[in-house]
Amino acid sequence: MNLHALMLVAMVFGAPADATELMINQAVAISDLLAHDRTDNVATNAASIALEATSLGKPAAKIASAANDMQKAGKIADLRSAYARLSEALVAYLDVQKRAPGDGVKIAVCPMLQKPWLQKDGAIQNPYYGSQMLSCGSFKK
């Protein structure tokens, strides 16, 4: 199923249709994968983020660029580096838009890298270090 078909299915079944919400959901999915040292579906989620960010124009250009870099990354370290740029860009975009992530999603921060990520509420699951330091980090207040 192609990306546009997936988005149509998501809209029909009540998933968020808003481009920003879609990017947030995909970023959370990537965070969860990387926190568990997995790379499957990261490129697909990044492609979705790139598509949505592109639809938002210049204000979301840094998000699109980082998402495009994630699609090209082969190693998990490269994915994590691109994800750090994507997360920073997405959090900055949300700040400029004066918008909270919503739907139980919070902004967490890695104290080692000083980089944010988006995660569903619950126990911290650091996508930058995965199983090496899964619980390292805290939610922004």
N, C-alpha and C positions, 0 to 999 in steps of 0.2 A: 504494500500500500504506500503510495507516495505521500509526501509531507502535506500537500493541500488536501488530500483525502482524509488524512489523520486530523487535520484542523477542522474539517467539516464534521467529522464524527464527534470530535470534542464539543463543537458548538451544539450539535443536535442533542447530545446526551448531557448537557448542562455544565460542561467544563467552561472555564472562563474564555470569552471571545476577545477580550481586551488584549492588545499586543503586550502591554506591560505585564499583565497577569500571566500571560503565556510565557514570557521571558523569565519571570520569577519562578514559575513552576518548573521550567526546564533547568534553571540554575540550581534549584533545590535538588532535582533529580541527579544532576551532575555531582553536586556536593556529596550526596549520599553514596554514589558509586565510588568516588575518589576516596572517601572516608573508609571504605571497605576494600581499598586497593584494587578496584575493578575498573576496567576501561570499556567494557561492552556498552554500547548505546551512547557513549559520550559524544561521539562525532554526530550522531543523529540528533541528539539534544542540542548540540552546538549549532548545527545547521538550522534548526528551528529558531534558536535565539537570533542568529544572523539574519534570517528572513524577517522576523518581527522587528528587529532593531533597524534594519534597512527601511522598513515601512514607516518608521518614526522620523526618518530624515537625519539631518545634521546633529540634533541634540543627542542622538543615540549612536553616533558614528564610532565612538571608542568601543562601545559594546559590540557592534558588528565586527569591528576589526579583531578584537580579542576572540570572538566566537569563530571567526574565519581561521585564526591561528590555531585554535583548538582542533579544528577539522583536519589540519595538516600535521599535527603533532603525532609522533609515532610512539614515544616513550612516555611512561606515566609521569616522569619528572617534567617533561615538556608540557604535558597536559596540565599539571598542577601549576606551572608557571603561567601559562595562558589563562587558566582559571582564576588566578590571583588578579590578573589584569582585568578580566571580565567582571569579577566580583567588585573590584574597585570602581569600575566604570558604571556598573549597574547601581551600586549604592549611591554614587555621586548623582546619577540620573534621577534616582528616587528623591534625593535631597533637593535637587533643583526643582523637581515637579511638586515638592512638598507633599510627598505621598509615602505612606507606610507600606511595607510589604503585604500586610494583611493576611487573612486566612490562616492564622496560627504560625506564620512565618516570622522569624526574627533575624536580626543581624547579629552575627557572632564575630569575634575577633580572635585571631591567633596572636598571642603575645610574643612569640618567637619571631614571626615575620612582620607583625603589625599590619596584617592584611585581613579584610573582612570576608565573610561568606554568608550566604542565606541558608537558613535551616529551619525546618519545622521545630516547634517547641519540644523540649524533651532534653535528654542527656546530650551534652556537647559531643559532636562527632567531627573532629578536625579533618577536612579534606586535604590539607597541605602535607600532613605527615601520616595520615591513615593509621594503620595498626601500630606504627612505631610510637605515636603519641595521640591516640584517638581522643582522649578526654582533655587534651590541652586546649584551653581557650575559655572564653566567657561570652555571654550575651551582652550586647550594648544595652544600656538603660536609657 
